[in-house]
């Protein structure tokens, strides 16, 4: 599992993480449940939501699918 970067968080990663967290909370999903549905570890999902990790495209697709949204809608809402 990747470790959090010691570099400052990139604004794009922070924005994307906030959108993922918002959608997860709207669906009343715990981090654990969303992580399970996306095939991820809960702690990794937490790092993504905080913008601590640069996320791989396929992982992001898995999260979008588990949230029931398109990758395009996640990116658009994050203004990326």
N, C-alpha and C positions, 0 to 999 in steps of 0.2 A: 504494500500500500504506500502511495506517495506521502512524503512528509510535508507539512506546511512550509511554505517559502519564508525565508527570513527577510525578503524584500517587501517594501510596502505593497499593499493590495492594489491591484490595477482597478481603476474605476469600472471597467467593463465587467470584470469578474464579480465585483461587489454588486453591480446592478443586476447581473444575471442571477446571482445567488438570492438576491432579495425577491426577484420575480418567482423563482422556484419556491422559496419559503412561503410567499403570499399565496400562491396557488395551492400548495400543500395544506396550508391552514384553512383555506376556503373549502377544501374537500374534507376537512376534519381528519386528516391523516397524520399520524405520528411520524417522526423521522424514521423510526424503526420500520413501520409498515411501508412507507414509500421506498425506503432502501431495499426492503425485501422484494417488493414488486419490480424494482428496477435492477435487481441482481447486484446490489452494492452493499458495502458495510455501512452501518449507521453512522459511525464516526467520520467516514469519508464524506457521506452526504452532508453532515454538519459542516465540514470544512468547505464544501462547495457552496453551501448556503451563506457562509461567512465571507466567501470570496478568497479563501486561503489557498486554493489550488486552481491551477489551470486545468480545465476539464477536457478530456478527449471527446471528439465528436460523437463516437459511437456511444459513449457513456451518456452524453447529453441527450442523444436520441432515445436511449432507454428511459431516462428520467421523463422526457416529454411524453413518451408513450404511457408510462405509468401514471402520469398526471392527466392523461386523456386530452392532450393538446398537441399541436404541431410544433416542431422546432422553430418554424417561422414565427409563430405567435409568441413563443418565449423570447426570441430575439427582438421582435418588434416591441413587445412590452418593455423590454430592458433598454430600448432605443439603441440597438446595435445593428 
